[in-house]
Structures are given as C-alpha cells and as structure tokens.
Amino acid sequence: MGIRKIGGMTITDTTTTTTTSAPASPVGHEWEEAGAAWGRRAADWACLFEHYAADVIQAIFPRVGIEPGSSVLDIACGSGLAIRLAEGMGATTAGIDAADDLIEIARDRAPDSDLVVGTMFDLPWDDGSFDAVTSINGVWGGCEGALTEAFRVLRPGGRIGISFWGHGHLDLYPCFKAFALNAPESHLDGMRRTNNIARPGVAEQMLESAGFEVTERGARVSTLEWPDDDTAWRAMSSVGPAVPALEHVGPDVLRPQVLSAMADIQDRHGIYRFRNDHQFVIARKPR
C-alpha cells in the first residue's frame, strides 16, 4: 500500500502485484541517494536541461507504439517531459522517479498522470499493466533488475524503448570529466559502472536477459543551447553527477572548470551549443 496522486487527487493505493519480492537496489544505484542528487536543483533541470531528450523521445515514441488510447509507463520520468508529450498524443500515462522534487514538477505538468516517487527496481503496478514502457536515460549499467520489472508490468507484445549516452561525439565528456576530477574517489566506480551500457551490445544483452526480444538500435543527436555563462552553468550544475563534486569542492572551484570544458562549444554569438550522441534500443515482450 502507498500514496499516489492521480488526476490531481492524492489517494491511498491498495493495489498489489503478483510478484513476491523485488530485488534491492544494486550497489551504486541506491534510489534515495539518486533522488536527492537529481532533485537538488529540480527547477533548473526541468527548465534548462530536460529537453535534451526531445529528439530521442521523438524517435522512441512511434517505435514503441504510443498513440491515442495506449497506456505508457515512463521509468525515471524526471520532471515529466516524456509524460507530457505522451499525454499530448492521447496516451494514458504513468511514471516513477526517485526524486520527489522532480515528481512534484511532473505532477504540475501532467496532473492526470499516475506519478509515484520510488525505485525502478520495485514498480508498484500490476503485471501486464502497460502497452509501452520508456526510460529516457534512466536505465544504466547495473540496472538489470529494473528491466526485469519493466518486463513484468508490460503486456505481452508490448514494447520498451530505453536511451543512454553513446560513444560518439559527446560535448558532455569534458564536463563530466571535471565532475569526476573533483568528486570523492568513492564516487568514481559508480560512474564507470553506469556508463558500461554505452559499450556495444551491452544494452541489448541486458534487455535480452530480462526476457525481451531486441528489435532495433538507433541514435539521435541531443542538442541543448544556452545563451550565456550563467545559464550554461545552472544547467550543467543541475545534473545528478555534478552533486558529489559540488559537495566536495564547492561551486567556486567547479564552475570555472566546467565553463572552461565547454569553451569550444560557444559560438560567435556567445551561445553554448551542447551536442551529444544519444543512443536508443527498442525491444518487444514476446506474446
């Protein structure tokens, strides 16, 4: 039993699923810790960074069959960009995220959606509840248990689409290197583990191990633009991986390093144009 907000109303949820128990969050993916990091600057992330996913969302949605009347779950839904777009296409939506502050923004954006604060390793929905599942940069290396849960709540024949940063052109790499250089040593192993999904074939293997049949892999170029130093810094410092570095050395040390890492992407108008290889994989649950 838990508390959910549906259609702008808070209700007590007594729904049970047929699973007996869900695995605990794996090491490096403690959901409360992740939620605290990603929700630290929720408004900045929602307004200045989340639209990084627009191109890959446009690629994934038709491939997983989002259309009027379909039901879709977005795992690690953040502040609800994908959910809002799915609702605009006529779908019934649900989402889960570890960050309470991001979910609160998502509830304002999509008040009719079933939105839950929690862990993707223990989804609070019945087996076969959804026609489609998406996760936009929410499932990473070590998240096999989340895909097992996604398989459970997807109906037979339903499709899943996940996205993640690839190994092509990445303007984010120098920024994340600055985060890593200024973060505690204990944080580095987790960064390496989560990035494993970008290696060729890893995402496909994870999906197949969960029971899915992989149907397609593709890529888009994620593009963000910021008009000045302050906006670029606010955007970059709002991402979860920035938090350990911010807590370790503070913004006065980290900010000039991050802006220096982005100097090459600033155009003659002073606009930062932030481009990154955005990979996606589509898979189907057998009937």
C-alpha positions in Angstrom: 0.0 0.0 0.0 1.2 3.5 -0.7 0.2 7.1 -1.6 -0.3 8.1 -5.2 -1.6 11.3 -6.9 -4.0 10.7 -9.8 -5.9 13.4 -11.6 -4.7 16.0 -9.1 -6.1 13.9 -6.2 -4.0 12.2 -3.5 -5.3 8.7 -2.8 -4.3 5.6 -0.8 -3.2 2.9 -3.2 -4.0 -0.7 -2.1 -3.0 -2.3 -5.4 -1.0 -5.4 -5.1 1.1 -7.2 -7.8 1.7 -10.8 -8.4 5.4 -10.6 -7.7 6.5 -11.9 -4.3 9.5 -9.6 -3.8 11.7 -7.3 -5.8 15.5 -7.1 -5.6 17.0 -4.4 -3.6 18.7 -1.5 -5.5 22.1 -2.7 -6.6 25.3 -1.1 -5.3 25.8 2.3 -6.9 22.0 2.7 -7.6 20.6 3.5 -4.2 17.4 5.2 -5.2 17.1 7.6 -2.3 20.6 8.9 -2.9 20.0 9.3 -6.6 16.8 11.1 -5.9 18.4 13.6 -3.6 21.1 14.3 -6.2 18.8 14.7 -9.2 16.2 16.7 -7.2 18.7 19.1 -5.7 18.1 21.7 -8.4 14.9 20.4 -9.8 13.6 23.6 -11.4 16.8 24.3 -13.2 17.0 20.8 -14.5 13.3 20.8 -15.6 13.6 24.1 -17.4 17.2 24.2 -18.6 18.3 20.6 -19.2 15.4 18.0 -19.5 14.6 19.0 -23.1 18.0 17.4 -24.1 15.8 14.3 -24.7 13.4 15.8 -27.3 15.0 14.2 -30.3 15.3 10.7 -28.8 11.7 10.9 -27.5 10.5 11.6 -31.0 12.4 8.6 -32.2 11.3 6.2 -29.5 7.6 7.0 -29.2 6.4 5.7 -32.6 8.6 2.7 -32.3 7.0 1.6 -29.1 3.5 2.3 -30.3 2.5 5.3 -28.3 -0.8 6.5 -29.8 -4.3 7.6 -28.7 -5.7 5.2 -26.2 -2.4 3.4 -25.4 -1.0 3.2 -21.9 2.6 4.0 -21.2 4.9 3.9 -18.2 8.0 6.2 -18.1 10.7 4.9 -15.8 12.9 7.5 -14.2 10.5 10.1 -15.5 12.2 13.1 -14.1 10.1 16.2 -14.2 7.7 14.7 -16.8 8.7 15.9 -20.3 8.2 12.5 -21.9 4.9 12.0 -20.0 3.6 15.4 -21.1 4.4 14.6 -24.7 2.8 11.2 -24.5 -0.4 12.7 -23.0 -0.4 15.2 -25.9 -0.5 12.2 -28.2 -3.6 10.8 -26.4 -1.9 8.2 -24.3 -2.7 7.3 -20.7 0.5 7.8 -18.7 2.3 6.8 -15.5 5.7 7.5 -14.2 8.1 6.8 -11.4 11.2 8.7 -10.3 13.5 8.7 -7.2 13.4 12.5 -6.9 10.4 13.8 -5.0 11.1 17.4 -6.2 11.1 16.3 -9.9 7.9 14.3 -9.4 6.2 17.4 -8.0 7.1 19.4 -11.1 5.8 16.4 -13.2 2.5 16.4 -11.4 2.0 20.1 -12.2 2.9 19.4 -15.9 0.7 16.3 -16.1 -1.9 16.3 -13.3 -3.8 13.4 -14.8 -0.8 11.0 -14.8 -0.2 8.3 -12.2 3.1 9.5 -10.8 5.0 7.8 -8.0 8.2 8.6 -6.0 10.0 5.3 -5.7 12.5 2.8 -7.1 12.5 1.4 -10.6 13.6 -1.9 -9.0 10.2 -2.4 -7.4 7.4 -1.0 -9.6 4.1 -0.5 -7.9 1.9 -1.6 -10.8 0.3 -5.0 -11.7 1.7 -7.4 -14.2 0.8 -6.5 -17.8 -0.4 -3.0 -16.9 1.1 -1.1 -19.9 1.2 -1.2 -23.7 4.6 0.5 -23.7 7.4 1.3 -21.4 10.0 4.0 -21.9 13.1 5.1 -19.9 15.0 8.1 -21.2 18.5 7.9 -19.8 17.1 6.2 -16.6 18.4 2.7 -17.1 22.2 2.3 -16.9 24.8 -0.4 -16.4 23.9 -2.5 -13.3 20.1 -1.8 -13.7 19.2 -5.3 -14.9 16.6 -5.6 -12.1 14.8 -2.5 -13.4 14.4 -4.2 -16.8 13.0 -7.3 -15.2 10.4 -5.1 -13.5 9.7 -3.4 -16.8 9.2 -6.8 -18.4 6.7 -7.7 -15.7 4.5 -4.6 -16.0 4.5 -4.7 -19.8 1.7 -6.6 -21.6 2.7 -9.5 -23.9 3.6 -8.0 -27.3 4.2 -4.6 -25.7 7.4 -2.7 -26.5 10.1 -0.9 -24.4 12.4 1.9 -25.5 15.5 3.0 -23.5 18.0 5.6 -24.2 21.5 6.4 -23.0 24.6 8.4 -24.0 26.7 6.7 -26.6 30.4 6.7 -27.6 30.1 9.1 -30.5 30.5 12.9 -30.2 30.0 13.9 -26.6 30.3 17.6 -25.6 29.3 16.3 -22.1 32.5 14.3 -21.7 34.8 17.2 -20.7 32.1 18.4 -18.2 31.7 15.0 -16.7 35.5 14.7 -16.5 35.5 17.9 -14.5 32.9 16.4 -12.2 34.9 13.2 -11.8 38.2 15.0 -11.1 36.5 17.0 -8.2 34.4 14.2 -6.8 35.3 11.9 -3.9 37.2 8.8 -5.1 34.4 6.6 -3.8 32.1 8.1 -6.5 34.2 7.1 -9.5 33.5 3.4 -9.5 29.7 4.1 -9.7 30.2 6.5 -12.7 32.2 3.8 -14.6 29.7 1.1 -13.8 26.7 3.1 -15.0 28.5 4.1 -18.2 29.0 0.5 -19.2 25.7 0.5 -21.0 27.2 2.6 -23.8 29.5 -0.3 -24.8 28.4 -2.1 -28.0 25.9 -4.8 -27.3 25.6 -4.2 -23.5 22.1 -2.7 -23.7 20.9 -5.4 -26.0 22.3 -8.1 -23.6 20.6 -6.5 -20.6 17.2 -6.4 -22.4 17.5 -10.0 -23.6 18.5 -11.2 -20.2 15.3 -9.7 -18.9 13.3 -11.7 -21.5 12.9 -9.1 -24.2 13.4 -9.5 -28.0 15.5 -6.6 -29.3 14.1 -5.2 -32.5 16.2 -2.1 -33.2 19.0 0.2 -32.2 19.3 3.7 -33.3 20.8 7.1 -32.5 20.0 10.8 -32.5 22.0 13.9 -31.7 20.9 15.6 -28.5 21.2 19.3 -28.7 20.9 22.0 -26.0 21.5 25.7 -26.3 22.2 28.2 -23.6 22.6 31.9 -24.2 25.3 32.8 -21.6 27.7 31.5 -18.9 25.2 31.8 -16.1 22.6 29.7 -17.9 25.1 27.1 -19.0 26.4 26.7 -15.5 22.9 26.5 -14.0 22.0 23.8 -16.5 25.2 21.7 -16.0 25.2 22.0 -12.3 21.6 20.7 -12.1 22.5 17.2 -13.2 22.9 14.4 -10.6 26.6 13.6 -11.4 27.5 17.2 -10.5 26.4 16.9 -6.9 29.3 14.9 -5.4 31.8 17.4 -6.9 29.7 20.4 -5.7 29.6 18.9 -2.2 33.3 18.1 -2.3 34.9 21.3 -3.7 32.0 23.8 -4.0 30.7 25.9 -6.9 33.6 28.5 -6.8 36.0 25.7 -7.7 33.8 23.7 -10.0 32.1 26.4 -12.1 35.3 27.8 -13.9 36.4 24.3 -14.7 33.0 23.3 -16.2 32.8 26.5 -18.2 36.4 26.0 -19.4 35.4 22.5 -20.5 32.6 24.0 -22.6 34.6 26.8 -24.2 34.9 25.1 -27.5 31.1 24.8 -28.0 30.4 28.6 -27.6 29.6 30.2 -30.9 30.3 33.7 -32.1 27.0 34.9 -30.5 28.1 33.6 -27.1 25.6 30.7 -27.3 26.6 27.4 -25.9 25.5 24.6 -28.3 25.8 21.3 -26.4 25.6 18.2 -28.7 25.8 14.6 -27.7 25.4 11.1 -29.2 22.1 9.8 -27.9 21.6 6.1 -28.4 18.3 4.1 -28.1 17.3 0.5 -28.2 13.8 -0.9 -28.8 12.7 -4.3 -27.7 9.5 -6.4 -27.5 8.0 -8.6 -24.9 7.1 -11.9 -26.5 3.4 -12.8 -26.7 
